[in-house]
Amino acid sequence: RVFDKLRAEKMETVQAASAERNAAVQAEKQARIERDARWGEAHGDKMSDDEILEYLRTCAEALGHSPYSNEVEGGRYIAGRFVCWSIALTEAKLPLPKGCHKPRREQKLEFLARKNGCQPGSDPETYRK
Protein backbone atom coordinates (compact mmCIF):
# COMPACT_ATOMS: atom_id res chain seq x y z
CA ARG A 1 0.00 0.00 0.00
CA VAL A 2 2.85 2.40 0.75
CA PHE A 3 4.35 1.60 -2.64
CA ASP A 4 1.00 2.28 -4.38
CA LYS A 5 0.66 5.58 -2.55
CA LEU A 6 4.19 6.69 -3.51
CA ARG A 7 3.63 5.63 -7.10
CA ALA A 8 0.35 7.55 -7.25
CA GLU A 9 2.00 10.68 -5.80
CA LYS A 10 4.84 10.44 -8.31
CA MET A 11 2.34 10.00 -11.15
CA GLU A 12 0.41 13.10 -10.01
CA THR A 13 3.66 15.11 -9.92
CA VAL A 14 4.62 13.96 -13.42
CA GLN A 15 1.15 14.71 -14.79
CA ALA A 16 1.12 18.19 -13.22
CA ALA A 17 4.54 18.99 -14.70
CA SER A 18 3.41 17.71 -18.10
CA ALA A 19 0.24 19.81 -17.99
CA GLU A 20 2.30 22.87 -17.04
CA ARG A 21 4.71 22.29 -19.96
CA ASN A 22 1.81 21.78 -22.38
CA ALA A 23 0.20 25.02 -21.22
CA ALA A 24 3.47 26.91 -21.73
CA VAL A 25 3.90 25.42 -25.22
CA GLN A 26 0.34 26.34 -26.17
CA ALA A 27 0.79 29.89 -24.86
CA GLU A 28 4.00 30.26 -26.86
CA LYS A 29 2.32 28.91 -29.99
CA GLN A 30 -0.61 31.30 -29.59
CA ALA A 31 1.79 34.23 -29.10
CA ARG A 32 3.59 33.29 -32.35
CA ILE A 33 0.28 33.06 -34.22
CA GLU A 34 -0.71 36.52 -33.01
CA ARG A 35 2.77 37.93 -33.75
CA ASP A 36 2.70 36.53 -37.28
CA ALA A 37 -0.81 37.85 -37.91
CA ARG A 38 0.28 41.33 -36.78
CA TRP A 39 3.32 41.11 -39.07
CA GLY A 40 1.10 40.11 -41.99
CA GLU A 41 -1.27 43.00 -41.34
CA ALA A 42 1.61 45.48 -41.08
CA HIS A 43 3.72 44.24 -44.00
CA GLY A 44 1.75 41.82 -46.15
CA ASP A 45 0.13 44.24 -48.57
CA LYS A 46 3.14 46.54 -48.61
CA MET A 47 5.76 43.95 -49.57
CA SER A 48 6.12 42.23 -52.91
CA ASP A 49 6.97 38.54 -53.06
CA ASP A 50 10.55 39.46 -53.97
CA GLU A 51 10.81 41.72 -50.91
CA ILE A 52 9.51 38.94 -48.68
CA LEU A 53 12.03 36.52 -50.17
CA GLU A 54 14.81 39.03 -49.50
CA TYR A 55 13.51 39.32 -45.92
CA LEU A 56 13.79 35.52 -45.60
CA ARG A 57 17.37 35.60 -46.89
CA THR A 58 18.20 38.35 -44.37
CA CYS A 59 16.67 36.29 -41.55
CA ALA A 60 18.66 33.24 -42.64
CA GLU A 61 21.87 35.27 -42.67
CA ALA A 62 21.17 36.67 -39.21
CA LEU A 63 20.39 33.22 -37.81
CA GLY A 64 23.27 31.53 -39.60
CA HIS A 65 20.97 28.87 -41.11
CA SER A 66 17.79 28.45 -43.11
CA PRO A 67 15.03 29.35 -40.67
CA TYR A 68 12.05 27.37 -39.53
CA SER A 69 8.80 29.32 -39.81
CA ASN A 70 8.61 29.78 -36.04
CA GLU A 71 12.02 31.51 -36.07
CA VAL A 72 10.87 34.26 -38.42
CA GLU A 73 8.54 37.06 -37.46
CA GLY A 74 5.68 36.66 -39.92
CA GLY A 75 6.61 33.05 -40.68
CA ARG A 76 3.07 31.73 -40.60
CA TYR A 77 1.86 34.57 -42.83
CA ILE A 78 4.72 33.98 -45.28
CA ALA A 79 4.04 30.23 -45.38
CA GLY A 80 0.42 30.94 -46.26
CA ARG A 81 1.31 33.46 -48.91
CA PHE A 82 3.62 30.96 -50.63
CA VAL A 83 1.28 27.99 -49.95
CA CYS A 84 3.83 26.38 -47.60
CA TRP A 85 7.08 27.21 -45.83
CA SER A 86 9.21 24.94 -48.00
CA ILE A 87 8.08 26.74 -51.17
CA ALA A 88 8.91 30.10 -49.59
CA LEU A 89 12.41 28.88 -48.75
CA THR A 90 12.86 27.32 -52.18
CA GLU A 91 11.78 30.53 -53.89
CA ALA A 92 14.26 32.42 -51.68
CA LYS A 93 16.97 30.00 -52.88
CA LEU A 94 17.53 28.75 -49.32
CA PRO A 95 18.07 25.10 -48.41
CA LEU A 96 15.33 23.40 -46.45
CA PRO A 97 16.21 22.98 -42.77
CA LYS A 98 16.36 19.51 -41.27
CA GLY A 99 12.87 18.07 -40.85
CA CYS A 100 11.26 20.49 -43.31
CA HIS A 101 9.59 18.42 -46.01
CA LYS A 102 9.73 19.20 -49.71
CA PRO A 103 6.45 20.59 -51.00
CA ARG A 104 3.90 18.10 -52.27
CA ARG A 105 2.94 18.19 -55.94
CA GLU A 106 -0.46 19.75 -55.25
CA GLN A 107 1.21 22.50 -53.20
CA LYS A 108 3.57 23.26 -56.07
CA LEU A 109 0.65 23.38 -58.50
CA GLU A 110 -1.33 25.68 -56.21
CA PHE A 111 1.67 28.00 -55.88
CA LEU A 112 2.22 28.08 -59.65
CA ALA A 113 -1.47 28.81 -60.18
CA ARG A 114 -1.36 31.73 -57.73
CA LYS A 115 1.92 33.02 -59.13
CA ASN A 116 0.57 32.98 -62.69
CA GLY A 117 -2.89 34.30 -61.84
CA CYS A 118 -4.74 31.03 -62.51
CA GLN A 119 -7.31 29.23 -60.47
CA PRO A 120 -6.06 26.05 -58.82
CA GLY A 121 -7.62 23.06 -60.50
CA SER A 122 -7.35 24.58 -63.97
CA ASP A 123 -5.33 22.79 -66.61
CA PRO A 124 -1.88 22.37 -65.00
CA GLU A 125 -0.19 23.35 -68.26
CA THR A 126 -1.63 26.86 -67.87
CA TYR A 127 0.26 27.21 -64.55
CA ARG A 128 3.50 27.71 -66.43
CA LYS A 129 4.44 30.90 -68.18
C-alpha positions in Angstrom: 0.0 0.0 0.0 2.8 2.4 0.8 4.3 1.6 -2.6 1.0 2.3 -4.4 0.7 5.6 -2.6 4.2 6.7 -3.5 3.6 5.6 -7.1 0.3 7.6 -7.3 2.0 10.7 -5.8 4.8 10.4 -8.3 2.3 10.0 -11.2 0.4 13.1 -10.0 3.7 15.1 -9.9 4.6 14.0 -13.4 1.2 14.7 -14.8 1.1 18.2 -13.2 4.5 19.0 -14.7 3.4 17.7 -18.1 0.2 19.8 -18.0 2.3 22.9 -17.0 4.7 22.3 -20.0 1.8 21.8 -22.4 0.2 25.0 -21.2 3.5 26.9 -21.7 3.9 25.4 -25.2 0.3 26.3 -26.2 0.8 29.9 -24.9 4.0 30.3 -26.9 2.3 28.9 -30.0 -0.6 31.3 -29.6 1.8 34.2 -29.1 3.6 33.3 -32.4 0.3 33.1 -34.2 -0.7 36.5 -33.0 2.8 37.9 -33.7 2.7 36.5 -37.3 -0.8 37.8 -37.9 0.3 41.3 -36.8 3.3 41.1 -39.1 1.1 40.1 -42.0 -1.3 43.0 -41.3 1.6 45.5 -41.1 3.7 44.2 -44.0 1.8 41.8 -46.2 0.1 44.2 -48.6 3.1 46.5 -48.6 5.8 44.0 -49.6 6.1 42.2 -52.9 7.0 38.5 -53.1 10.5 39.5 -54.0 10.8 41.7 -50.9 9.5 38.9 -48.7 12.0 36.5 -50.2 14.8 39.0 -49.5 13.5 39.3 -45.9 13.8 35.5 -45.6 17.4 35.6 -46.9 18.2 38.4 -44.4 16.7 36.3 -41.5 18.7 33.2 -42.6 21.9 35.3 -42.7 21.2 36.7 -39.2 20.4 33.2 -37.8 23.3 31.5 -39.6 21.0 28.9 -41.1 17.8 28.4 -43.1 15.0 29.3 -40.7 12.1 27.4 -39.5 8.8 29.3 -39.8 8.6 29.8 -36.0 12.0 31.5 -36.1 10.9 34.3 -38.4 8.5 37.1 -37.5 5.7 36.7 -39.9 6.6 33.1 -40.7 3.1 31.7 -40.6 1.9 34.6 -42.8 4.7 34.0 -45.3 4.0 30.2 -45.4 0.4 30.9 -46.3 1.3 33.5 -48.9 3.6 31.0 -50.6 1.3 28.0 -50.0 3.8 26.4 -47.6 7.1 27.2 -45.8 9.2 24.9 -48.0 8.1 26.7 -51.2 8.9 30.1 -49.6 12.4 28.9 -48.7 12.9 27.3 -52.2 11.8 30.5 -53.9 14.3 32.4 -51.7 17.0 30.0 -52.9 17.5 28.7 -49.3 18.1 25.1 -48.4 15.3 23.4 -46.4 16.2 23.0 -42.8 16.4 19.5 -41.3 12.9 18.1 -40.9 11.3 20.5 -43.3 9.6 18.4 -46.0 9.7 19.2 -49.7 6.4 20.6 -51.0 3.9 18.1 -52.3 2.9 18.2 -55.9 -0.5 19.7 -55.2 1.2 22.5 -53.2 3.6 23.3 -56.1 0.7 23.4 -58.5 -1.3 25.7 -56.2 1.7 28.0 -55.9 2.2 28.1 -59.7 -1.5 28.8 -60.2 -1.4 31.7 -57.7 1.9 33.0 -59.1 0.6 33.0 -62.7 -2.9 34.3 -61.8 -4.7 31.0 -62.5 -7.3 29.2 -60.5 -6.1 26.0 -58.8 -7.6 23.1 -60.5 -7.3 24.6 -64.0 -5.3 22.8 -66.6 -1.9 22.4 -65.0 -0.2 23.3 -68.3 -1.6 26.9 -67.9 0.3 27.2 -64.5 3.5 27.7 -66.4 4.4 30.9 -68.2 
